Amino acid sequence: MKLMNRWYEKVSALGNPNFRSVIKTFKNHVPTILNYFLRRSTNASAEALIQRSRYSGRR
């Protein structure tokens, strides 16, 4: 987490307003991002199941 905070500070110091949305997105999703790197786990299987249920309802 310390590395992420340092990265936020460095990017903020650049002063580019476009990076604000990137930082906001990272901060909102940091648990999921870190979970992937720690456990190599994603919610891809859940997303696939949702997509299958959407398409099967259209038939």
Long-range contacts (C-beta under 8 A, 24 or more apart in sequence): 1-30, 1-34, 4-30, 4-34
